[in-house]
Amino acid sequence: AGDTLVIATTGHRHSQPETETRIIESVSADGHTVTLTEALEHGHLGEQETIGDVTVEFRGEVGLLTRNVVVKGSNNVEWNDVIPACPEGFDTGEFTTQTCFQGRFGEETGSDEFGGHILFHVSEEGASRRRRSTDLIESILRIEYVELTYVGQAFRLGRYPIHFHLAGDQTGSYVKNAAIYRTFNRAVTVHGTHNLLLENNVVAYVKGGALFLEDAVEIGNIFRHNLGVHVTASTSLLNEDITPAFIWSLNPNNTYVDNACAGGSHFCYWYAMPETSLGPSYDPDSCPQHTPLGLFRGNSGHSQGWFCLWSFEDYYPTVDGSCARGADTETAVFDDFTAWRCEKGIELVNAGDLEVREALLFDNEKAGFEGKKTLKEGSPVKLTDSTIIGRTSVAGSGVTAAGVVLPFGRTKLDNVKFVNFEDSPAIKFTSIDGTCGDLCSGFGNTAENLEFINSPNRGSFRWTHEGYIDDLDGSLTGTGTPATLAACSSILDSSCTRPDEFSSGAVEGCVCTGANAKLRRFAFNNRHPGADGKSITATCWGEDGAQQSVDSPWAAKRMTHKPGWMFDLVADKTCKLAVQDGPDKITNNSYTGAFYDMEEGDFFIMEHDLALCPDIVSTTEGAEESENPLDPSVNNNGDYHIDDTGDGCTLSYLVKGEGQGFGQGVTREVNFRAIRCFYEGCIPPPSQDELPPTGRPDDYLIYDRDLLWTEDLTDGFLDASVSTADRRKRSSVTPTDESSIRLCLEDEWVVMGGVNVLRKHHIELCSVLELYNPENPNQEYVVEAAYIVIKGYGRLV
């Protein structure tokens, strides 16, 4: 009796004021019944529901805040005014204008927010010697069964309730079975500290991030069986504390097991790895965003204003945490996770090779699971062995807007069960406010072993080319055989079906099987001639010659190649692009594009009708011209063929894939250029400003006196150079009547002098050669050659 409990809210994501504290009046003899000194103001769930073969539990956590050993900061009673709850409350919307400050999370008691704190650090000598070490033990700290309240100091960095400050290896140190509540600046900050144990702690009514890693070098720490309740935004520290998390992890190489959180303003678990380590631990060669995941298992959360689990911004784990570009990836597994009544259960942003396994996600407002960007080649995100429930009976009229929201990129769904998706889709595609909210995505995903219980609304599409899902076993589409689900468009074969399960969006969903089921994303921009603001039509055909066409509107915002165009096209076809209301044939054509997820055996032949055949063609590095029509079994990626046998000219180039299996295909970049030069040989004449002098300068050279000749072994020409004493010592060649000579001396004027016959096989002039003899201005000359080529600034006077 007399101990204080905190009872977590079990309400919706804006129910932060429903977390309550009460004092125990008595405990029954069998320990099963606790009587409080006063009744609870709000309902707190303690029940379970079975839906099919899935059982979910709604239970509000109860934490004991009383301990025998108490560390209590000052409570200046002059500040203890009762601040009533703001009627509008706190709106967790990302772009919402808040109308409340005090009382936004319910009624509160005022404070000067200048509490106590415990600071633990190694000696300055030790810190400077081994600041980033994981094996330095100067001393240890053990805190157990301690109550800390009125702790932390607002507006002051480093003044946290418990602060491990640059303490190095803390094997043997711990904070266990403690209660940390009513704090003004976080709860436990782990700074430059490793191998610390935080276990069985209750943290409640915390302002700012509660359990906090600081420099992104902290590794080997264990966070086990901790409870976080009512962790809310603070405007008295850093930006991260304005959108706080119960656990804020800057380095993924730590252990988080069996933790629970509820009723916070934003996040339960936030993985927020920076590009390099920070603060006094800064190391430019570090890369926390590539560090393998330690352990994340058995964690849960509910009634959070934003997301229960968030990875933001980048996380691409690699083997041994290699920072090298192109390093092999290592799958990070988030295991056995439960989230309910949050805005979203899980959101992964800019992620690759992450797997969420055995997740139970229900009654979350906007999504159970959402990805944003998974564009890195060979690194798809996976959701496996999980259950997502759109609506429970406890939720009443509330319903999850979508079970899975697929990212811009690649995701694999394997053994995922969807329950009660009747009014909202089980699967849809993402948008990113301010980045790309319309006409986006187009990327491919895969699914297998899916199960739908009372879920007739399996998926929806908002626009053509929004994306596609390869159904490996027919469990998504109900075909029982491999199929592809995509937004219906005229590029798809007429044999594709339009099931009701995928028709709740603005565009119907189509299910295609067989040869018509292989889609690939093609995006491009920087087209010349310009076509901004106009739609482009892709017309494709296979061996049977049957053509299908589809339009793609120009869009200023695309996920790739913006502004520009994007298609989901059926692979293994020949395709032609045409601009809306544009000419049938043009002479010059160019664009920059990419074909995505191109696997071994995939190909496109892109065909362009030109008015005149080009002088210059480029597609990809290493591409070659093919004399014969393109054959994917013979030609290489990027090879092109020019056919001038008909009216005008047809230029085709080949795009081929490599690699096999989902996420193992490649992105084929294309830098297409077809250029017909205005000037012969594509060499423009010199501008008037760069022409050689119109009159003979005083410092001219004389052909038979001032020139030396050396042979160019690549083409056999003799190249002229100005004779100097130094050069005369070198070997030179005397031209004969059968020689080919090249006179290309920058900014020089050469006169023939006394040589009145210039007889050569070939003559090339890039300089001025004047038939003039200063000793005999009236001398006549004879010049004979098989051909005379005058280039650039050359002149024959």
C-alpha positions in Angstrom: 0.0 0.0 0.0 1.1 3.5 -0.7 3.1 2.7 -3.8 2.5 4.6 -7.0 1.6 3.0 -10.3 1.5 4.3 -13.8 -1.2 2.8 -16.0 -0.6 3.2 -19.8 -3.3 4.4 -22.1 -4.7 1.8 -24.5 -6.5 4.4 -26.6 -5.9 5.7 -30.1 -2.8 7.5 -31.2 -3.9 10.9 -29.7 -4.7 9.4 -26.3 -1.6 10.6 -24.4 -3.7 12.3 -21.7 -5.3 8.9 -20.9 -2.1 7.6 -19.2 -2.7 7.9 -15.5 -0.9 7.5 -12.1 -2.6 6.1 -9.0 -1.7 5.1 -5.5 -2.2 1.6 -4.2 -4.6 1.3 -1.3 -4.3 -2.5 -0.8 -3.3 -5.7 -2.4 -5.3 -8.9 -2.0 -3.8 -11.8 -0.1 -3.4 -13.9 -3.3 -1.7 -10.9 -5.0 -4.2 -10.9 -7.9 -6.2 -7.8 -7.0 -5.0 -4.3 -6.4 -7.3 -1.7 -5.0 -6.5 2.0 -5.8 -7.2 5.0 -3.6 -9.3 6.5 -6.3 -10.9 5.3 -9.5 -9.3 5.6 -12.9 -10.7 8.4 -15.1 -10.2 6.6 -18.4 -10.9 3.1 -19.6 -7.8 0.9 -19.9 -8.2 -2.4 -21.9 -7.2 -5.8 -20.6 -8.7 -8.2 -23.0 -8.0 -10.4 -26.0 -9.7 -11.2 -29.3 -9.4 -14.2 -31.6 -9.9 -13.6 -35.3 -9.6 -16.8 -37.2 -6.5 -18.5 -35.9 -5.0 -15.2 -34.7 -5.2 -14.0 -31.1 -4.4 -10.4 -30.2 -4.2 -8.9 -26.8 -5.2 -5.4 -25.7 -3.5 -4.8 -22.4 -2.4 -1.6 -20.9 1.0 -1.8 -19.2 1.2 -1.1 -15.5 4.5 0.1 -14.1 5.6 0.5 -10.4 7.1 3.9 -9.8 7.9 3.5 -6.1 11.4 2.4 -4.8 13.0 2.4 -1.4 16.0 4.4 -2.5 14.9 7.8 -3.9 16.9 10.3 -5.9 14.7 13.4 -6.1 15.5 16.8 -7.6 14.2 20.0 -6.3 10.5 20.8 -6.6 10.1 24.6 -6.4 6.5 24.8 -5.2 6.3 28.4 -6.4 6.1 26.9 -9.9 3.5 24.2 -9.0 0.5 25.7 -10.7 -2.1 23.4 -12.1 -2.1 23.7 -15.9 -5.4 22.5 -17.3 -5.5 20.3 -20.4 -5.7 22.2 -23.6 -9.1 21.4 -25.2 -7.5 21.0 -28.7 -4.8 18.7 -27.4 -1.7 17.7 -29.4 -2.1 16.8 -33.1 0.8 14.6 -34.2 0.3 15.5 -37.9 3.6 16.1 -39.6 2.6 19.4 -41.1 0.0 20.4 -38.5 0.1 23.9 -36.9 -0.2 23.3 -33.1 -2.6 25.4 -31.2 -1.5 24.2 -27.7 1.7 24.4 -25.8 1.1 23.9 -22.1 -1.4 21.2 -21.3 -1.2 19.7 -24.8 -0.8 16.2 -23.3 -3.4 16.7 -20.6 -3.5 18.4 -17.3 -0.1 18.9 -15.8 1.7 20.6 -12.8 4.0 23.4 -13.5 7.7 23.2 -12.7 10.9 25.2 -13.1 12.3 22.1 -14.8 15.6 22.3 -13.0 15.9 18.8 -11.6 18.7 16.6 -10.4 21.0 14.5 -12.5 23.6 11.7 -12.2 26.7 12.1 -14.4 29.2 9.3 -14.7 32.4 9.5 -16.8 35.9 8.3 -16.9 38.9 10.5 -16.0 39.8 13.2 -18.5 43.1 11.5 -19.1 41.3 8.2 -19.9 38.7 10.0 -22.0 41.3 11.8 -24.1 43.4 8.6 -24.5 40.6 6.1 -25.4 37.5 8.2 -26.1 36.1 5.8 -28.7 37.4 2.6 -27.1 35.2 -0.4 -26.5 37.6 -2.0 -24.1 38.5 0.8 -21.6 37.2 0.3 -18.1 38.2 3.1 -15.7 35.3 2.4 -13.3 31.8 1.0 -13.2 28.4 2.2 -12.1 25.6 0.0 -10.9 22.1 1.5 -10.2 19.4 -0.9 -9.0 16.0 -0.5 -7.5 16.3 3.3 -7.4 13.5 5.8 -7.9 14.5 9.0 -9.7 12.0 11.8 -10.1 12.2 15.5 -10.7 15.3 14.9 -12.7 17.0 16.3 -15.8 17.4 20.0 -16.5 15.6 21.6 -19.4 17.6 23.7 -22.0 20.9 22.2 -20.8 22.8 19.6 -22.8 24.4 16.9 -20.7 22.1 17.4 -17.7 20.1 14.2 -18.0 18.7 12.0 -15.2 21.4 9.4 -15.7 24.2 10.2 -18.1 27.0 7.8 -19.0 29.4 10.3 -20.5 32.3 9.0 -22.7 32.8 6.1 -20.3 34.2 3.6 -22.8 33.7 -0.1 -22.1 31.2 -0.5 -19.2 31.0 -4.3 -19.0 29.6 -4.9 -15.6 27.8 -1.6 -15.3 24.0 -1.4 -15.3 20.8 0.4 -14.5 18.3 -2.2 -13.4 14.8 -2.2 -11.9 14.8 1.5 -11.6 11.9 3.9 -11.9 12.7 7.2 -13.7 9.7 9.5 -14.1 8.7 13.1 -14.3 11.9 14.1 -16.1 12.6 17.4 -17.8 15.4 16.2 -20.1 15.4 12.6 -21.3 15.9 9.6 -19.0 19.2 7.6 -19.6 21.7 8.9 -22.1 24.4 6.5 -23.2 27.2 8.6 -24.7 30.5 7.1 -26.0 29.7 4.1 -23.8 29.6 0.4 -24.6 28.4 -2.9 -23.2 26.1 -1.3 -20.6 23.0 -3.1 -19.4 19.6 -1.4 -19.0 17.1 -3.9 -17.7 13.6 -4.0 -16.1 13.4 -0.2 -15.8 10.2 1.9 -15.9 10.5 5.3 -17.4 7.4 7.5 -17.5 6.4 11.1 -18.1 9.7 11.9 -19.9 10.3 15.0 -21.9 12.5 14.3 -24.9 14.0 11.0 -26.0 14.1 8.6 -23.1 16.8 5.9 -23.7 19.2 7.7 -25.9 22.5 6.9 -27.8 24.4 10.0 -28.6 27.5 9.8 -30.8 26.6 6.7 -33.0 29.7 4.8 -31.8 28.0 3.2 -28.9 27.9 -0.6 -29.4 27.2 -3.8 -27.4 24.7 -2.1 -25.1 21.7 -4.2 -23.9 18.3 -2.7 -23.5 16.1 -5.5 -22.1 12.6 -5.6 -20.7 12.2 -1.9 -20.2 8.9 0.0 -20.2 8.4 3.5 -21.5 5.2 5.4 -21.0 4.2 8.9 -22.0 7.5 10.0 -23.6 6.5 13.3 -25.2 7.9 16.2 -27.2 10.2 18.7 -25.6 11.1 22.1 -27.1 13.9 22.7 -24.6 16.7 20.7 -26.2 17.4 19.3 -29.7 15.3 18.7 -32.8 15.3 15.0 -32.1 13.5 15.7 -28.8 10.7 17.6 -30.5 9.8 14.2 -32.2 11.1 11.9 -29.4 11.4 8.2 -29.2 11.3 5.9 -26.2 14.5 4.3 -27.6 16.7 6.4 -29.9 19.4 4.4 -31.5 22.2 6.0 -33.6 24.2 2.8 -33.9 22.3 -0.4 -34.8 24.9 -2.7 -33.2 23.1 -2.9 -29.9 20.6 -5.3 -28.3 16.9 -4.4 -27.8 14.9 -7.3 -26.4 11.4 -7.5 -24.9 10.9 -3.7 -24.4 7.5 -2.1 -24.4 6.2 1.4 -24.8 2.9 3.2 -24.9 1.2 6.6 -25.1 4.1 8.6 -26.4 3.7 11.6 -28.7 5.8 10.2 -31.5 8.0 7.0 -31.7 8.7 3.9 -29.7 11.9 2.8 -31.5 13.7 5.1 -33.8 16.8 3.9 -35.7 18.4 7.2 -36.7 21.9 6.4 -38.0 23.9 9.4 -39.3 26.5 9.2 -42.1 29.4 9.3 -39.7 29.8 9.3 -35.9 29.2 12.6 -34.2 30.4 14.9 -31.5 33.7 14.2 -29.7 33.6 10.6 -31.2 33.6 11.9 -34.7 35.4 9.7 -37.2 35.1 10.6 -40.9 35.8 6.9 -41.8 32.9 5.6 -39.8 29.5 4.7 -41.4 26.8 3.8 -38.9 24.3 3.6 -41.7 26.1 0.4 -42.9 26.6 -1.2 -39.5 25.0 -4.6 -39.1 22.0 -4.9 -36.7 22.7 -6.3 -33.3 19.5 -7.8 -32.0 15.9 -6.5 -32.2 13.4 -9.1 -30.9 10.3 -9.3 -28.8 9.6 -5.5 -28.6 6.2 -4.0 -28.7 4.4 -0.7 -28.6 1.0 0.9 -28.9 -1.0 4.2 -28.8 1.9 6.2 -30.2 1.3 9.5 -32.0 3.5 8.5 -35.0 5.1 5.2 -35.7 6.0 2.3 -33.4 9.2 1.4 -35.3 10.9 3.9 -37.5 14.1 3.6 -39.5 15.0 7.1 -40.7 16.8 8.3 -42.7 19.2 5.7 -44.3 20.0 2.2 -43.3 21.8 -0.2 -45.7 23.7 -2.8 -43.5 26.8 -4.4 -45.1 29.0 -7.3 -44.2 31.3 -6.2 -41.4 29.9 -2.7 -41.7 32.0 -2.0 -44.7 31.8 1.6 -45.9 32.9 0.7 -49.4 30.7 1.4 -52.3 29.2 -1.8 -53.6 30.0 -3.8 -50.5 28.0 -7.0 -49.9 24.9 -6.4 -47.9 24.0 -8.2 -44.6 20.3 -8.7 -43.8 19.1 -6.9 -40.7 16.2 -8.7 -39.1 13.6 -7.0 -36.9 12.0 -10.0 -35.2 8.9 -10.7 -33.2 7.4 -7.2 -33.1 4.0 -6.1 -32.1 2.4 -2.7 -32.7 -1.2 -1.5 -32.4 -3.1 1.8 -32.3 -0.3 3.9 -33.7 -0.4 6.1 -36.7 1.8 3.4 -38.4 3.1 0.2 -37.0 6.4 0.3 -39.0 7.9 2.7 -41.4 11.2 2.2 -43.1 12.7 5.1 -45.0 15.7 4.8 -47.5 16.3 1.2 -46.5 17.9 -1.8 -48.1 18.2 -5.5 -47.1 16.0 -5.1 -44.0 13.6 -7.9 -43.0 10.7 -7.6 -40.6 9.8 -11.0 -39.4 7.0 -12.3 -37.2 5.3 -9.0 -36.8 1.8 -8.6 -35.5 0.3 -5.2 -36.6 -3.3 -4.3 -35.9 -5.6 -1.3 -35.6 -2.9 1.1 -36.8 -4.4 4.2 -38.4 -2.6 4.7 -41.7 -0.6 1.5 -42.2 0.6 -1.6 -40.6 3.8 -1.6 -42.5 5.1 1.1 -44.9 8.3 1.5 -46.9 9.3 4.7 -48.5 12.4 4.2 -50.6 14.2 0.9 -51.3 16.0 1.9 -54.5 19.4 0.3 -53.8 20.1 -2.4 -56.3 20.1 -6.0 -54.9 18.8 -4.9 -51.5 15.0 -5.4 -51.3 13.1 -5.0 -48.0 11.2 -8.1 -46.8 8.1 -8.6 -44.6 7.8 -12.3 -43.7 5.8 -14.6 -41.4 3.7 -11.7 -40.2 0.0 -10.8 -39.6 -1.7 -7.5 -40.3 -5.2 -6.8 -39.1 -7.2 -3.9 -40.5 -9.9 -3.8 -37.9 -10.7 -5.6 -34.6 -14.0 -5.4 -32.7 -12.3 -3.4 -30.1 -11.4 -0.7 -32.7 -15.1 -0.1 -33.4 -15.4 1.9 -36.5 -11.7 2.5 -36.8 -10.0 0.8 -39.7 -6.4 0.7 -41.0 -6.1 2.7 -44.2 -3.8 0.0 -45.7 -2.1 -3.1 -44.4 1.1 -2.9 -46.4 2.2 0.3 -48.3 4.8 -0.7 -50.8 7.8 1.7 -51.2 9.5 3.4 -54.2 11.7 0.4 -54.8 11.5 -3.3 -54.1 9.7 -5.3 -51.4 9.1 -8.9 -50.9 6.1 -10.2 -49.0 6.4 -13.8 -47.9 3.9 -15.7 -45.6 2.0 -12.6 -44.7 -1.6 -12.9 -43.4 -4.1 -10.1 -44.0 -7.2 -10.0 -41.8 -10.4 -7.8 -42.0 -9.5 -5.6 -45.0 -13.0 -4.9 -46.3 -13.2 -1.1 -46.7 -9.5 -0.4 -47.1 -6.9 -2.2 -49.2 -4.6 -4.8 -47.8 -1.8 -3.6 -50.2 -1.2 -0.3 -51.9 1.7 1.9 -53.0 3.3 4.8 -51.1 3.7 8.5 -51.8 6.0 11.0 -50.2 4.6 14.4 -49.3 6.7 17.1 -51.0 8.8 14.6 -52.9 6.5 12.7 -55.1 2.8 12.4 -54.4 1.3 11.8 -57.9 2.3 9.6 -60.9 5.1 8.0 -58.9 6.5 4.5 -58.2 6.3 2.0 -61.0 8.7 -0.4 -59.2 8.3 -4.1 -59.0 7.6 -6.2 -55.9 7.1 -9.9 -55.2 4.7 -11.9 -53.0 4.2 -15.5 -52.1 2.4 -17.6 -49.4 -0.1 -14.8 -48.7 -3.3 -15.4 -46.9 -6.4 -13.3 -46.8 -9.1 -13.7 -44.1 -12.3 -11.6 -44.5 -10.3 -9.4 -46.9 -12.0 -9.0 -50.2 -10.1 -5.7 -50.8 -6.7 -7.1 -51.5 -5.1 -4.1 -53.3 -5.7 -0.8 -55.1 -4.1 1.4 -57.7 -4.4 5.2 -58.1 -2.9 5.6 -61.6 -1.5 3.7 -64.5 2.2 2.6 -64.1 1.9 2.9 -60.3 3.8 -0.4 -59.8 3.4 -4.1 -60.1 3.6 -7.2 -57.9 5.0 -10.6 -59.2 2.8 -13.2 -57.5 5.1 -16.2 -57.4 2.5 -18.8 -56.4 -0.8 -17.2 -57.1 -1.7 -16.6 -53.4 -2.2 -12.9 -53.9 -4.1 -13.0 -57.2 -6.0 -16.3 -56.5 -4.8 -17.8 -59.8 -3.0 -20.7 -58.1 -0.1 -20.2 -60.6 2.5 -17.4 -61.0 1.0 -14.1 -62.1 1.6 -10.4 -62.1 -0.7 -7.8 -60.6 -0.5 -4.3 -62.1 -2.7 -1.3 -62.7 -4.7 -2.0 -65.9 -3.5 -0.3 -69.0 -3.7 -0.7 -72.7 -0.1 -2.0 -72.8 -1.3 -5.2 -71.1 -2.7 -8.1 -73.2 -6.4 -8.5 -73.5 -6.2 -11.9 -71.8 -5.4 -10.2 -68.4 -8.3 -10.3 -66.0 -9.8 -7.5 -63.8 -10.8 -9.2 -60.4 -13.0 -7.2 -58.0 -10.4 -7.8 -55.2 -8.2 -5.2 -56.9 -10.7 -2.6 -58.2 -11.3 -0.3 -55.3 -8.9 2.4 -56.4 -9.1 5.0 -59.2 -7.6 2.5 -61.7 -8.6 -1.1 -61.8 -6.0 -3.8 -61.1 -5.2 -6.4 -63.8 -3.9 -9.9 -63.3 -1.8 -11.3 -66.1 -0.3 -14.7 -66.5 2.2 -16.4 -68.9 4.2 -14.4 -71.3 2.2 -11.3 -70.6 3.1 -11.2 -66.9 6.7 -9.8 -67.1 6.7 -6.1 -66.4 9.7 -3.8 -66.1 10.0 -0.2 -65.2 11.4 2.3 -67.7 11.9 6.0 -66.8 13.5 8.7 -68.8 14.0 12.5 -69.1 16.2 15.2 -70.8 14.6 14.4 -74.1 15.6 16.4 -77.2 13.7 17.7 -79.0 12.0 18.9 -75.9 8.6 17.5 -75.0 8.0 18.9 -71.5 4.3 19.1 -70.7 3.4 16.5 -73.3 2.5 12.8 -73.0 4.6 10.2 -74.7 3.1 7.0 -76.2 5.0 3.7 -76.0 3.9 1.1 -78.6 5.3 -2.4 -78.2 5.0 -5.7 -80.0 6.4 -9.2 -79.8 7.1 -11.9 -82.3 3.5 -12.2 -83.4 3.5 -8.5 -84.4 0.4 -7.6 -82.3 0.8 -4.1 -81.0 -0.2 -2.5 -77.7 0.2 1.1 -76.8 0.0 3.2 -73.6 0.6 6.8 -72.7 2.7 8.3 -69.9 2.1 11.9 -69.0 5.0 14.2 -68.4 5.4 15.0 -64.6 7.5 17.6 -62.9 8.0 15.3 -59.9 9.1 11.7 -60.4 10.9 9.3 -58.0 13.6 9.0 -60.7 14.3 11.0 -63.8 12.4 14.1 -62.9 10.9 15.9 -64.7 10.1 13.3 -67.2 8.1 10.1 -68.0 7.8 6.6 -66.6 6.2 3.4 -67.9 5.7 -0.2 -66.7 6.2 -2.1 -69.9 5.9 -5.8 -70.8 9.4 -7.1 -71.3 10.9 -9.1 -74.2 9.3 -6.8 -76.8 10.2 -4.2 -79.3 9.0 -0.7 -78.3 8.7 2.6 -80.0 8.2 6.1 -78.4 6.1 8.9 -79.9 5.4 12.4 -78.6 1.8 13.5 -78.4 1.1 15.6 -81.5 4.7 15.3 -82.5 6.2 14.5 -86.0 6.4 10.8 -87.1 10.1 11.2 -87.8 12.8 13.4 -86.5 16.4 13.7 -87.4 18.1 14.2 -84.0 16.9 12.4 -80.9 18.3 12.0 -77.4 17.2 11.2 -73.8 18.6 9.8 -70.5 16.8 6.8 -69.0 17.0 3.6 -67.1 15.3 0.1 -67.2 14.9 -1.4 -63.7 15.2 -5.0 -62.4 16.4 -6.4 -65.7 17.2 -10.1 -65.1 19.0 -12.6 -67.2 16.9 -13.3 -70.3 15.0 -10.0 -70.1 15.3 -7.6 -73.0 13.8 -4.6 -74.8 14.6 -3.5 -78.3 13.9 0.3 -78.5 13.2 1.4 -82.0 13.4 5.0 -83.3 12.2 6.3 -86.7 14.5 9.0 -88.0 14.2 11.3 -91.1 18.0 10.9 -91.8 20.5 8.3 -90.5 22.7 9.6 -87.7 26.4 10.3 -87.9 26.8 9.8 -84.1 25.1 7.1 -82.0 25.5 6.4 -78.3 23.5 4.2 -75.9 25.7 2.7 -73.2 29.4 2.4 -72.6 31.0 -0.3 -74.7 28.0 -0.6 -77.1 28.8 -1.5 -80.7 27.0 -1.2 -84.0 25.5 -4.4 -85.3 25.5 -5.0 -89.1 22.5 -7.3 -88.7 19.1 -6.8 -87.0 19.5 -7.0 -83.2 19.2 -10.5 -81.7 19.1 -10.7 -77.8 20.8 -14.1 -77.9 23.7 -12.7 -79.9 24.1 -9.0 -79.3 25.2 -7.3 -76.0 23.5 -4.7 -73.9 23.5 -1.3 -75.6 24.3 -2.6 -79.1 22.5 -0.8 -81.9 21.5 -1.4 -85.5 20.8 1.2 -88.3 18.4 0.2 -91.1 18.5 2.6 -94.0 16.7 0.4 -96.5 13.3 2.0 -96.2 11.9 5.5 -96.3 14.1 7.4 -93.9 16.1 5.5 -91.3 15.3 3.2 -88.4 17.7 3.1 -85.4 17.2 0.3 -82.8 19.2 -0.5 -79.6 19.1 -3.4 -77.2 18.6 -3.5 -73.4 19.5 -6.8 -71.8 19.5 -7.9 -68.2 21.6 -10.1 -66.0 21.3 -11.9 -62.6 18.4 -14.1 -61.5 15.8 -13.8 -58.8 14.0 -11.0 -57.1 16.3 -8.1 -56.2 19.1 -9.6 -58.2 18.4 -8.0 -61.5 20.2 -4.9 -62.6 19.4 -1.3 -63.5 20.4 -0.6 -67.1 21.3 3.1 -67.6 20.8 4.5 -71.1 22.3 7.7 -72.4 20.7 7.6 -75.9 22.0 10.0 -78.6 21.3 9.9 -82.3 22.9 12.9 -84.0 23.0 13.9 -87.7 25.6 16.5 -88.1 25.0 19.7 -90.0 28.6 19.9 -91.2 30.2 17.1 -93.1 32.3 14.9 -90.9 30.7 16.7 -87.9 33.5 19.3 -88.0 32.1 22.9 -87.8 34.0 25.6 -89.6 36.0 28.1 -87.5 34.2 31.1 -86.3 35.0 34.5 -87.8 36.7 35.5 -84.6 39.1 32.5 -84.8 40.1 32.7 -88.5 43.8 33.0 -89.2 45.2 36.4 -90.2 44.2 37.7 -93.6 47.7 39.1 -94.2 51.1 37.6 -94.0 52.7 38.3 -90.5 56.3 39.4 -90.2 57.3 36.3 -88.3 56.4 33.7 -90.9 58.1 30.4 -91.4 59.8 29.2 -94.6 58.9 25.6 -95.7 62.4 24.5 -96.8 64.2 26.2 -93.9 62.2 26.2 -90.7 60.4 22.8 -90.7 61.3 19.4 -89.5 59.3 16.2 -90.3 58.6 13.2 -88.1 56.5 10.1 -89.0 53.2 9.4 -87.3 53.3 5.6 -87.1 49.5 5.3 -86.7 48.7 6.6 -90.2 52.1 7.1 -92.0 51.8 10.8 -92.3 54.8 13.1 -91.8 54.0 15.8 -89.3 55.7 19.2 -89.4 57.2 20.9 -86.5 59.2 24.1 -86.1 62.9 23.5 -86.4 65.0 24.5 -83.4 68.6 23.8 -82.4 67.4 21.3 -79.9 65.1 19.5 -82.4 67.7 19.5 -85.1 69.7 17.1 -83.0 66.9 14.6 -83.1 66.3 12.2 -86.1 64.0 13.7 -88.7 62.6 12.5 -92.0 63.0 14.1 -95.4 59.7 14.0 -97.4 59.7 12.5 -100.8 57.3 12.8 -103.7 55.5 9.7 -102.3 55.1 11.0 -98.8 51.9 12.2 -97.2 52.5 15.3 -95.2 50.4 17.1 -92.5 51.0 20.8 -91.8 49.2 21.6 -88.5 51.2 24.3 -86.6 49.0 26.3 -84.3 49.1 30.1 -85.0 51.8 29.7 -87.7 52.0 31.1 -91.3 54.3 29.1 -93.6 55.6 30.3 -97.0 57.0 27.9 -99.6 60.2 29.9 -100.3 62.5 28.7 -103.0 60.8 25.3 -103.5 58.7 25.8 -106.6 57.3 22.2 -106.9 55.3 20.6 -104.0 54.6 17.0 -105.1 53.2 14.7 -102.4 50.8 11.7 -102.2 48.4 13.4 -99.7 48.5 16.9 -98.1 46.6 17.9 -95.0 46.6 21.6 -94.0 45.5 22.9 -90.6 47.8 25.9 -90.9 48.3 28.6 -93.5 50.6 27.6 -96.5 51.3 30.5 -98.8 52.9 29.9 -102.3 55.3 32.8 -101.9 59.1 33.3 -102.1 60.4 36.4 -100.3 63.4 36.4 -102.6 61.4 36.2 -105.8 57.8 37.4 -105.2 56.8 36.6 -108.8 57.9 32.9 -108.7 55.4 30.4 -110.0 54.6 27.1 -108.2 53.3 23.7 -109.0 51.4 21.7 -106.4 50.5 18.1 -107.1 48.7 15.5 -104.7 46.2 12.7 -104.9 44.1 14.9 -102.6 44.5 18.0 -100.5 42.5 18.3 -97.3 42.1 21.7 -95.6 40.8 21.5 -92.0 39.8 23.9 -89.3 42.0 27.0 -89.6 44.0 25.8 -92.6 44.4 27.9 -95.7 46.2 27.5 -99.0 47.1 31.0 -100.2 
